């Protein structure tokens, strides 16, 4: 046989290849989506969103910019958002946006301070009298000092009187140790 010529009657139709390819790619996509926990973006018109900080100043900066934007248009994965304060319009991919959580009832600072607590109760109830509450013991302040070692001068720098005893072995006048070689 000539390699360039093929038997047309034994080749499967090209639509079978396409169907098989589409099925295998679909299965692979489902498996990866399940593995990664992927889900469709649920952004709708009028939603308030936060935009990802793509160029952070340093590693301590937040992942999302605290400015809230409003979704104006959505076409596929492209979303047009607007800053309500400045009127600035931007187009971003939905992967760079996150729905902003609405503020809870009451002051948000109070809610944050309560949720940041150390996990210890603020009051302890007495089993004998249910009407009385005894405040829990206060924890140490946030500015806690680290332990430090006791510092002292080396013995060689301490003041000794003439004719006093040697600090290591207590002998008076000259030391016989070669490394010590202290003679007063």
Secondary structure as a PSIPRED ss2 file (coil, helix, strand):
# PSIPRED VFORMAT (PSIPRED V4.0)

   1 X C   1.000  0.000  0.000
   2 X C   1.000  0.000  0.000
   3 X C   1.000  0.000  0.000
   4 X C   1.000  0.000  0.000
   5 X C   1.000  0.000  0.000
   6 X C   1.000  0.000  0.000
   7 X C   1.000  0.000  0.000
   8 X C   1.000  0.000  0.000
   9 X C   1.000  0.000  0.000
  10 X C   1.000  0.000  0.000
  11 X C   1.000  0.000  0.000
  12 X C   1.000  0.000  0.000
  13 X C   1.000  0.000  0.000
  14 X H   0.000  1.000  0.000
  15 X H   0.000  1.000  0.000
  16 X H   0.000  1.000  0.000
  17 X H   0.000  1.000  0.000
  18 X H   0.000  1.000  0.000
  19 X H   0.000  1.000  0.000
  20 X H   0.000  1.000  0.000
  21 X H   0.000  1.000  0.000
  22 X H   0.000  1.000  0.000
  23 X H   0.000  1.000  0.000
  24 X H   0.000  1.000  0.000
  25 X H   0.000  1.000  0.000
  26 X H   0.000  1.000  0.000
  27 X H   0.000  1.000  0.000
  28 X H   0.000  1.000  0.000
  29 X H   0.000  1.000  0.000
  30 X H   0.000  1.000  0.000
  31 X H   0.000  1.000  0.000
  32 X H   0.000  1.000  0.000
  33 X H   0.000  1.000  0.000
  34 X H   0.000  1.000  0.000
  35 X H   0.000  1.000  0.000
  36 X H   0.000  1.000  0.000
  37 X C   1.000  0.000  0.000
  38 X C   1.000  0.000  0.000
  39 X C   1.000  0.000  0.000
  40 X C   1.000  0.000  0.000
  41 X C   1.000  0.000  0.000
  42 X C   1.000  0.000  0.000
  43 X C   1.000  0.000  0.000
  44 X C   1.000  0.000  0.000
  45 X C   1.000  0.000  0.000
  46 X C   1.000  0.000  0.000
  47 X C   1.000  0.000  0.000
  48 X E   0.000  0.000  1.000
  49 X E   0.000  0.000  1.000
  50 X E   0.000  0.000  1.000
  51 X E   0.000  0.000  1.000
  52 X E   0.000  0.000  1.000
  53 X C   1.000  0.000  0.000
  54 X C   1.000  0.000  0.000
  55 X C   1.000  0.000  0.000
  56 X C   1.000  0.000  0.000
  57 X C   1.000  0.000  0.000
  58 X C   1.000  0.000  0.000
  59 X C   1.000  0.000  0.000
  60 X C   1.000  0.000  0.000
  61 X C   1.000  0.000  0.000
  62 X C   1.000  0.000  0.000
  63 X C   1.000  0.000  0.000
  64 X E   0.000  0.000  1.000
  65 X E   0.000  0.000  1.000
  66 X E   0.000  0.000  1.000
  67 X E   0.000  0.000  1.000
  68 X E   0.000  0.000  1.000
  69 X E   0.000  0.000  1.000
  70 X E   0.000  0.000  1.000
  71 X E   0.000  0.000  1.000
  72 X E   0.000  0.000  1.000
  73 X E   0.000  0.000  1.000
  74 X E   0.000  0.000  1.000
  75 X E   0.000  0.000  1.000
  76 X C   1.000  0.000  0.000
  77 X C   1.000  0.000  0.000
  78 X E   0.000  0.000  1.000
  79 X E   0.000  0.000  1.000
  80 X E   0.000  0.000  1.000
  81 X E   0.000  0.000  1.000
  82 X E   0.000  0.000  1.000
  83 X E   0.000  0.000  1.000
  84 X C   1.000  0.000  0.000
  85 X C   1.000  0.000  0.000
  86 X C   1.000  0.000  0.000
  87 X C   1.000  0.000  0.000
  88 X C   1.000  0.000  0.000
  89 X E   0.000  0.000  1.000
  90 X E   0.000  0.000  1.000
  91 X E   0.000  0.000  1.000
  92 X E   0.000  0.000  1.000
  93 X E   0.000  0.000  1.000
  94 X H   0.000  1.000  0.000
  95 X H   0.000  1.000  0.000
  96 X H   0.000  1.000  0.000
  97 X E   0.000  0.000  1.000
  98 X E   0.000  0.000  1.000
  99 X E   0.000  0.000  1.000
 100 X C   1.000  0.000  0.000
 101 X C   1.000  0.000  0.000
 102 X C   1.000  0.000  0.000
 103 X C   1.000  0.000  0.000
 104 X C   1.000  0.000  0.000
 105 X C   1.000  0.000  0.000
 106 X C   1.000  0.000  0.000
 107 X C   1.000  0.000  0.000
 108 X H   0.000  1.000  0.000
 109 X H   0.000  1.000  0.000
 110 X H   0.000  1.000  0.000
 111 X H   0.000  1.000  0.000
 112 X H   0.000  1.000  0.000
 113 X H   0.000  1.000  0.000
 114 X H   0.000  1.000  0.000
 115 X H   0.000  1.000  0.000
 116 X C   1.000  0.000  0.000
 117 X C   1.000  0.000  0.000
 118 X C   1.000  0.000  0.000
 119 X C   1.000  0.000  0.000
 120 X C   1.000  0.000  0.000
 121 X C   1.000  0.000  0.000
 122 X C   1.000  0.000  0.000
 123 X E   0.000  0.000  1.000
 124 X E   0.000  0.000  1.000
 125 X E   0.000  0.000  1.000
 126 X C   1.000  0.000  0.000
 127 X C   1.000  0.000  0.000
 128 X C   1.000  0.000  0.000
 129 X C   1.000  0.000  0.000
 130 X C   1.000  0.000  0.000
 131 X C   1.000  0.000  0.000
 132 X C   1.000  0.000  0.000
 133 X E   0.000  0.000  1.000
 134 X E   0.000  0.000  1.000
 135 X E   0.000  0.000  1.000
 136 X C   1.000  0.000  0.000
 137 X C   1.000  0.000  0.000
 138 X C   1.000  0.000  0.000
 139 X C   1.000  0.000  0.000
 140 X C   1.000  0.000  0.000
 141 X C   1.000  0.000  0.000
 142 X C   1.000  0.000  0.000
 143 X C   1.000  0.000  0.000
 144 X C   1.000  0.000  0.000
 145 X C   1.000  0.000  0.000
 146 X C   1.000  0.000  0.000
 147 X C   1.000  0.000  0.000
 148 X C   1.000  0.000  0.000
 149 X C   1.000  0.000  0.000
 150 X C   1.000  0.000  0.000
 151 X C   1.000  0.000  0.000
 152 X C   1.000  0.000  0.000
 153 X C   1.000  0.000  0.000
 154 X C   1.000  0.000  0.000
 155 X H   0.000  1.000  0.000
 156 X H   0.000  1.000  0.000
 157 X H   0.000  1.000  0.000
 158 X C   1.000  0.000  0.000
 159 X C   1.000  0.000  0.000
 160 X C   1.000  0.000  0.000
 161 X C   1.000  0.000  0.000
 162 X C   1.000  0.000  0.000
 163 X C   1.000  0.000  0.000
 164 X C   1.000  0.000  0.000
 165 X E   0.000  0.000  1.000
 166 X C   1.000  0.000  0.000
 167 X C   1.000  0.000  0.000
 168 X C   1.000  0.000  0.000
 169 X C   1.000  0.000  0.000
 170 X C   1.000  0.000  0.000
 171 X C   1.000  0.000  0.000
 172 X E   0.000  0.000  1.000
 173 X C   1.000  0.000  0.000
 174 X C   1.000  0.000  0.000
 175 X C   1.000  0.000  0.000
 176 X C   1.000  0.000  0.000
 177 X C   1.000  0.000  0.000
 178 X C   1.000  0.000  0.000
 179 X C   1.000  0.000  0.000
 180 X C   1.000  0.000  0.000
 181 X C   1.000  0.000  0.000
 182 X C   1.000  0.000  0.000
 183 X C   1.000  0.000  0.000
 184 X C   1.000  0.000  0.000
